[in-house]
Amino acid sequence: MFFVALTVLAIVAGTAGYLGTRRALGNTDPSATGTRTPTATPKSEQPNPVGTGGGPVETTEPTTPAAVTPTPDAGKSCPEITDKAVRDAGLPADLKLVLYVQLRRAGATPAEAWICKSKDGTLYYQGHLRSRPLLTVTSDHSILLGTGIKGEVQVEGEGYVAINTETDGKVTKYHVTKDSFTLENVGGTSVMYEVVRSVLP
């Protein structure tokens, strides 16, 4: 099994990178195998757990492990770039880590997600595909959700749900706990990922 990537989990700069999210997430092929490689021809697609405008994660044959780019201090704190994006949006920051998860699913890129809380209690979801460095909070391999940025993040039972509503009204939800991660295309498919590491400070 290979590591997969959130955001999720949840994956703060603006809304432009999100316009293609729902269209791309609708393309799901549960029979797909393999992982993304830069030079191979795509055979099928897997849904992208960070749900960005980059769309589904392409998969190829034969199956080979995806490269992983380490994220500095993953699981120890919220990413500095996420805190800066919240501040730059004019919102209270000083983000504190609430939950960190690493994810995997056969045939998909390794992923990770943070749930962070600002000093005013607002929750944020930063999702990231681990095949590339986390250099921007919203891109084809990362997503930031939270009130005042895009969407919202709420407490849900023993975990959290990050909600991304597109301009066309389509909704994606990222359900995350220390033990589980589910990407839900509201009114459509749901895909579960394995949590291989979780941190609750």
Residue, then its C-alpha position, 0 to 999 in steps of 0.5 A: m500500500f502506498f501513502v496518499a494525500l489533504t487535506v485534508l485534510a483538509i488541505v488559505a490564500g484565496t479561492a482561485g485554485y479551487l475552481g476545478t475541484r468538484r469537476a475533478l473529484g467526480n472522476t473516480d475509478p475504484s479499479a485503478t492501481g499504481t502511483r503517479t510517476p512523472t514520465a509514465t502515461p496515465k492509465s486511470e485516476q484516483p480521487n485527490p484527498v486534498g481536493t484541489g484544482g489539480g484534480p484526481v491523482e493520476t495512476t500508472e502501470p506498473t505499480t511503483p512507490a511514490a516519492v515522498t517529500p518530508t514536511p518540516d516538523a510534520g506532526k509537531s506544529c501547524p505549518e508556518i506557511t499556513d499560519k502566515a496565510v491566515r495572518d495575511a488574510g487579516l484573520p487572527a492566527d497563532l495557529k495551534l495543532v489540534l490533529y495531524v494525520q498521514l494517509r495512504r491508499a493503494g494507487a494514490t500519492p501519499a498525503e497529510a493533513w493538519i487541523c489547526k485552531s487560531k487564537d480566536g478558536t477558528l478551525y482550519y484544515q490544511g491538506h497536502l500531497r506529500s510528493r512535493p514540498l508544501l510551499t503554497v497553502t493552495s495549489d494543485h497539491s495543497i488546500l487550505l479551508g476555514t472560515g474567512i478563507k474558503g469553506e469551514v471546519q467544524v467539530e464532528g464527533e471525536g474528529y472534524v469535518a472540513i467543508n469545501t463549497e464551490t461556486d457551482g454549489k457542489v460540496t466536498k467534505y473531508h471527515v478526519t479523526k485520529d483513526s480515519f479519513t473519508l473524502e465525501n463528494v456530497g450527493g456522490t461517492s465517498v472514498m476512505y483512506e488509511v491513517v498510518r500516523s496521527v498526532l494529538p498534541 
